[in-house]
Amino acid sequence: MIFFETSKNKIFFLSFLVVISTIFVALVWLKFAPDKQGLKIKAVALISDEVKTQVNDNLQNMQDSFALGTEQIKDLQGEFIQEQKQKALLEVTKKYLAEKQATSTQEKNN
């Protein structure tokens, strides 16, 4: 019958139903759990002080690294803008010198 046949669709459908029903049972259990706050307190109490300090140190290091990265990005943006201004100034200077040379050669020919 249907239960004795092997089919990928049937296995996929069965797996899907198992996942959905497991999620449903977990959500209902969490909704009607008698002492949610007690569960949280027990979970936090199981964490040792050393682990808490390590986690806090790691979080502080990440925040410091992020702040340093933002400062470096700001510095690089400033350098990039400065470089763009220098390139624009160089182009204007080249154009001015080319025009000056062209006018000076015209004056010599006249």
N, C-alpha and C positions, 0 to 999 in steps of 0.2 A: 504494500500500500504506500501511501505518501511518506510515512515515517521511515520506510526501509529504502527509499530511493535517495541517492546522493546527488545533490544539485547545488551549484554555487549560489544560486539565487535563494534557495531555502536556507542555506547556512548563513548567508549575509542577513536575511530577514530575521532569523532567529537571534543572531548576534545583536542586531539593532534593537529588537524587543528586550533582550536582556539588559542592555545598557540603559535604555529608557526606563525600564522598571526599577533598576538599581538607583538611578537618579531620583525617581519619584519616591521610593522608599526612604532614601537619605533626606530628601527635602521634608517629607512628612515627619520623620523622626526629629529633625532639627526644629521644626515648627512647634512640635508638642513636647520637646525635651523639658523636663521639669526644672532643671537648674542650669541654664545656659551660662550665667555668670560664674557659677561654681566650677564649671568645666574650664572656663578661661583661666580662672585663678589657679586651678590645679595644674594646668598646662604651664603657666608662667612660673609656678613654684618649683616645677621640675627642672627648670633651667638654672644652672649654677651661676654664681656671681662671676666667676672667671669668664664664662661664655658671654655673659651680659656685657662685661667690660670689653671683651674682644670685639663683640658686635658694635658697641658704641665707638670703639677706636676705629674700626673699619669704616663705619658710617662717617666719622669725622674726617678720616683720610680721603674718602670719596668726595666729601663736600669741599675739602681743601683742594683736591685735584681739579674739581670742576671749576672752582673759583680761579685757580691758576690758569686753567685752559681758557676761560673767558678773558682773562687779562692778556694772555698771549694772543688771542684772536684780535682783541682791540689794538694791540701793538702792531700786529701784522697788517691790519686794515689801515692804520696810520702810515706805515711804511709803503703800502701799496698806493695810497693816495699821493704820497710824496713822490714816488717814482713816476706816477702818471703825470703829475705836474711838471716834473723834470723833463719827461719825454715831450710834452707839449711845448715847453719852453725851448727845448733843443730844436724842434721842428720849426718854430717861429723864427729862431735865430738863423737856421739854415736858409729859410725862405728870405729873410732880410738880407743875408750876405749874398745870396744869389742875385737878388734884385739890385743890390748896391754894386756888385761886380758888373752886372749887365749895363747899368747906367754909366759906370765909369768907363767901360769900353766904348760905349756910344759917344761919350764926350771926347775921348781920345781920337776917334775916327772923324769927328766933325771938325 
